[in-house]
């Protein structure tokens, strides 16, 4: 056995979500199509650079409300696909409700290391905090969500030691972690590590569940009932470890697969969209 009761083939299967979702290609395509539709409705976003590399950019979909809260979405894609352009699909829900919506971009594996990727995402959030007043945002009301590998990265943001970035510890006021991975040991032992390239040291450094001492805000955890057992385990163990920082009981969307969960962030009346708007006070 490589990990728990899995041999190598079994563990590798657990970390390939397309095995568990027959409509994966269709749903991922829908992210992009719905993002195009949102841009047609709202107009093109304003792009900002938050770092020196071409990948370190974010798209702002502004709301008309002054001093408005900010929702930052961190996309998934197994740390190696998708982009901010595919991540506009929830924007209309937030903008119409009175919040700025930001889709964050960052360099993908294996063109950078996990260390560089996590630092980019954290610096992107730090940029939002420092610059929110320039686009009518309230730096005291920054909220984060992420799905899949973006759920992992959102977890990393939630447990950031913001002293390192010269910022107060309460930069982030809430985090939604959807269908993510929160302890990277099994990832390191799986076939994914051919491109993720984790070492025991980076496995520890970027496993959010191991750094909860830096957590300062509530976290909502959700997953799809049709996901692999390993992804369910991640969410269950993370939710338990969060203790009083868990904002609500762990949410299992029983009829949904891994990819369908992200769609619900665009729904203002149910699932992730309702949770996100509640966090924003909208």
C-alpha positions as CSV (number, residue, x, y, z in Angstrom):
1,X,0.0,0.0,0.0
2,X,1.3,3.5,-1.0
3,X,-1.1,5.5,1.2
4,X,-3.9,4.3,3.5
5,X,-5.5,1.4,1.7
6,X,-4.4,2.4,-1.8
7,X,-1.9,0.9,-4.1
8,X,-0.2,3.2,-6.6
9,X,-2.9,2.7,-9.3
10,X,-5.7,3.2,-6.8
11,X,-4.2,6.3,-5.4
12,X,-3.5,7.8,-8.8
13,X,-7.2,7.1,-9.7
14,X,-8.3,9.0,-6.6
15,X,-6.5,12.1,-7.7
16,X,-7.8,12.1,-11.3
17,X,-11.2,13.7,-10.9
18,X,-12.1,13.2,-14.6
19,X,-12.4,9.5,-13.9
20,X,-15.2,10.4,-11.5
21,X,-17.1,12.9,-13.7
22,X,-18.2,11.8,-17.1
23,X,-19.2,15.4,-18.0
24,X,-15.9,17.0,-16.9
25,X,-15.0,18.4,-20.3
26,X,-18.5,19.8,-20.8
27,X,-18.6,21.5,-17.4
28,X,-15.1,23.0,-17.8
29,X,-16.1,24.3,-21.2
30,X,-19.2,25.8,-19.6
31,X,-16.9,27.8,-17.2
32,X,-15.5,29.6,-20.3
33,X,-18.8,30.0,-22.1
34,X,-20.5,31.5,-19.1
35,X,-17.5,33.7,-18.5
36,X,-17.9,35.1,-22.1
37,X,-21.6,35.6,-21.4
38,X,-20.8,37.6,-18.2
39,X,-18.3,39.8,-20.0
40,X,-20.9,40.5,-22.7
41,X,-23.3,41.6,-19.9
42,X,-20.8,43.5,-17.7
43,X,-18.1,44.6,-20.2
44,X,-14.5,43.8,-20.2
45,X,-12.8,43.8,-16.8
46,X,-10.0,46.1,-15.7
47,X,-6.7,44.2,-15.6
48,X,-4.1,45.0,-13.0
49,X,-0.6,43.7,-12.5
50,X,0.3,42.7,-8.9
51,X,3.8,41.4,-9.6
52,X,6.7,41.4,-12.1
53,X,5.9,38.4,-14.3
54,X,3.3,38.4,-17.1
55,X,1.2,35.8,-15.2
56,X,0.8,38.0,-12.1
57,X,-2.4,39.8,-13.1
58,X,-6.0,40.0,-11.9
59,X,-9.2,41.0,-13.5
60,X,-11.5,43.4,-11.7
61,X,-15.3,43.4,-12.3
62,X,-16.3,46.5,-10.5
63,X,-19.6,47.2,-8.8
64,X,-21.1,50.7,-8.7
65,X,-21.5,50.7,-4.9
66,X,-18.9,52.9,-3.1
67,X,-16.4,51.4,-0.6
68,X,-17.8,48.0,-1.5
69,X,-16.6,44.6,-0.3
70,X,-14.3,42.5,-2.5
71,X,-14.6,38.9,-3.4
72,X,-11.5,37.2,-4.9
73,X,-11.8,33.9,-6.7
74,X,-8.9,31.5,-7.1
75,X,-9.5,29.1,-10.0
76,X,-8.7,25.4,-10.1
77,X,-7.3,23.2,-12.8
78,X,-5.0,20.8,-11.0
79,X,-2.5,23.7,-10.6
80,X,-1.7,23.6,-14.3
81,X,-4.7,24.7,-16.4
82,X,-7.5,27.3,-16.5
83,X,-7.1,31.1,-16.0
84,X,-8.8,34.2,-14.9
85,X,-10.6,34.4,-18.3
86,X,-12.3,31.1,-17.5
87,X,-13.2,32.4,-14.0
88,X,-15.6,35.3,-14.7
89,X,-18.7,33.2,-14.6
90,X,-19.6,34.1,-11.0
91,X,-18.9,37.8,-11.5
92,X,-22.4,39.0,-12.3
93,X,-23.8,37.6,-9.1
94,X,-21.4,39.6,-7.0
95,X,-21.4,42.8,-9.0
96,X,-25.2,43.0,-9.1
97,X,-25.3,42.4,-5.3
98,X,-22.9,45.3,-4.6
99,X,-19.4,43.7,-4.4
100,X,-16.3,43.9,-6.5
101,X,-15.4,40.6,-8.1
102,X,-11.7,39.7,-8.8
103,X,-10.5,36.7,-10.8
104,X,-6.9,36.1,-9.9
105,X,-4.3,34.8,-12.3
106,X,-0.9,33.2,-11.5
107,X,1.8,31.1,-13.1
108,X,0.9,27.5,-13.5
109,X,2.8,24.3,-12.8
110,X,5.3,23.2,-14.0
111,X,6.5,26.5,-15.3
112,X,6.9,27.6,-11.6
113,X,7.2,25.7,-8.4
114,X,4.5,25.3,-5.8
115,X,6.5,27.7,-3.6
116,X,6.3,30.4,-6.3
117,X,2.7,29.7,-7.1
118,X,1.5,30.1,-3.5
119,X,3.6,33.2,-3.0
120,X,2.1,34.7,-6.2
121,X,-1.5,34.1,-4.9
122,X,-0.7,35.5,-1.5
123,X,0.9,38.6,-3.1
124,X,-2.1,39.0,-5.3
125,X,-4.4,39.1,-2.3
126,X,-1.9,41.5,-0.6
127,X,-2.1,43.8,-3.7
128,X,-5.9,43.8,-3.4
129,X,-5.7,44.8,0.3
130,X,-3.3,47.7,-0.4
131,X,-5.0,49.0,-3.5
132,X,-8.7,48.4,-2.8
133,X,-9.4,52.1,-2.1
134,X,-8.1,53.0,-5.6
135,X,-11.0,51.1,-7.2
136,X,-13.7,51.8,-4.7
137,X,-13.1,48.6,-2.6
138,X,-13.1,48.3,1.2
139,X,-9.8,46.7,2.4
140,X,-11.5,45.8,5.6
141,X,-13.9,43.5,3.7
142,X,-11.8,41.1,1.5
143,X,-13.2,37.6,1.1
144,X,-11.7,34.6,-0.7
145,X,-13.0,31.6,-2.5
146,X,-11.3,28.8,-4.4
147,X,-12.2,25.5,-6.1
148,X,-10.2,22.3,-6.5
149,X,-6.5,23.2,-6.7
150,X,-7.9,26.8,-6.1
151,X,-9.5,25.5,-3.0
152,X,-6.1,24.4,-1.8
153,X,-4.6,27.8,-2.7
154,X,-7.5,29.5,-0.9
155,X,-6.6,27.4,2.1
156,X,-3.0,28.6,1.8
157,X,-4.2,32.2,1.8
158,X,-6.4,31.6,4.8
159,X,-3.4,30.4,6.9
160,X,-0.9,33.1,5.6
161,X,1.3,34.7,8.2
162,X,0.7,38.2,6.9
163,X,3.5,39.6,9.0
164,X,5.8,38.3,6.2
165,X,4.0,40.7,3.8
166,X,3.9,43.6,6.2
167,X,0.2,43.4,6.6
168,X,-2.2,42.9,9.5
169,X,-3.1,39.3,10.3
170,X,-6.8,39.8,9.5
171,X,-6.4,40.7,5.8
172,X,-8.9,38.0,4.8
173,X,-12.4,38.1,6.4
174,X,-13.7,34.8,5.2
175,X,-12.6,31.9,3.0
176,X,-14.6,29.4,0.9
177,X,-12.7,26.2,0.2
178,X,-14.5,24.0,-2.3
179,X,-13.4,20.5,-3.3
180,X,-9.8,21.2,-2.4
181,X,-6.8,19.3,-1.0
182,X,-5.6,20.4,2.4
183,X,-2.8,18.0,3.3
184,X,-0.4,17.3,0.4
185,X,1.1,14.0,1.5
186,X,-1.1,11.8,-0.7
187,X,-0.6,14.3,-3.6
188,X,3.2,13.9,-3.2
189,X,2.8,10.1,-3.3
190,X,0.5,10.1,-6.4
191,X,1.3,10.4,-10.1
192,X,0.4,14.1,-9.9
193,X,3.8,14.7,-8.3
194,X,5.4,14.1,-11.7
195,X,4.6,17.8,-12.3
196,X,3.7,19.1,-8.8
197,X,7.2,18.1,-7.7
198,X,6.6,18.3,-3.9
199,X,9.3,17.4,-1.5
200,X,8.6,16.5,2.2
201,X,9.5,20.1,3.0
202,X,7.1,21.7,0.5
203,X,4.4,19.2,1.3
204,X,4.5,20.5,4.9
205,X,4.9,24.1,4.0
206,X,1.8,24.2,1.7
207,X,-0.6,21.8,3.6
208,X,-3.1,24.3,5.0
209,X,-4.3,21.8,7.7
210,X,-0.9,21.9,9.3
211,X,-0.8,25.7,9.7
212,X,-4.1,26.6,11.4
213,X,-2.3,28.7,14.0
214,X,-2.3,31.5,11.4
215,X,-6.0,31.3,10.8
216,X,-7.9,34.4,11.8
217,X,-11.3,34.2,9.9
218,X,-14.1,31.8,9.3
219,X,-13.8,29.1,6.7
220,X,-16.6,27.4,4.8
221,X,-15.8,23.9,3.4
222,X,-17.8,22.1,0.7
223,X,-17.4,19.2,-1.7
224,X,-19.5,17.2,-4.2
225,X,-21.0,13.8,-3.2
226,X,-19.8,12.3,-6.5
227,X,-16.2,13.2,-5.9
228,X,-13.5,10.6,-5.2
229,X,-13.2,9.2,-1.6
230,X,-9.8,11.0,-1.2
231,X,-11.3,14.4,-2.0
232,X,-14.1,13.8,0.4
233,X,-11.5,12.8,3.1
234,X,-9.7,16.1,2.6
235,X,-12.8,18.1,3.2
236,X,-13.9,16.1,6.1
237,X,-10.6,16.2,7.9
238,X,-10.0,19.9,7.2
239,X,-13.5,20.8,8.5
240,X,-12.9,18.8,11.7
241,X,-9.5,20.4,12.2
242,X,-10.9,23.9,11.7
243,X,-12.9,23.6,14.9
244,X,-14.5,26.9,15.9
245,X,-13.2,28.5,12.6
246,X,-15.6,26.3,10.6
247,X,-18.3,28.8,9.7
248,X,-21.0,26.2,9.2
249,X,-21.3,22.4,9.1
250,X,-19.3,20.8,6.3
251,X,-21.4,21.0,3.1
252,X,-21.8,17.9,0.9
253,X,-23.6,18.6,-2.3
254,X,-24.7,15.0,-2.8
255,X,-25.8,15.1,-6.4
256,X,-22.8,17.0,-7.7
257,X,-19.4,16.0,-9.0
258,X,-16.2,17.8,-8.5
259,X,-16.5,20.2,-11.5
260,X,-20.2,21.0,-10.9
261,X,-19.6,22.4,-7.4
262,X,-17.8,25.4,-8.8
263,X,-20.8,26.4,-10.9
264,X,-22.8,27.1,-7.8
265,X,-20.7,30.1,-6.9
266,X,-22.6,31.9,-9.7
267,X,-26.0,31.1,-8.1
268,X,-27.1,33.9,-5.7
269,X,-29.9,31.9,-4.2
270,X,-28.2,28.6,-3.3
271,X,-25.0,26.7,-2.5
272,X,-21.7,28.5,-2.7
273,X,-23.1,31.8,-4.1
274,X,-25.5,32.2,-1.2
275,X,-22.7,31.4,1.3
276,X,-20.4,33.9,-0.4
277,X,-23.0,36.7,-0.4
278,X,-23.8,36.0,3.3
279,X,-20.1,36.4,4.1
280,X,-20.1,39.7,2.3
281,X,-23.2,40.9,4.1
282,X,-25.2,41.2,0.9
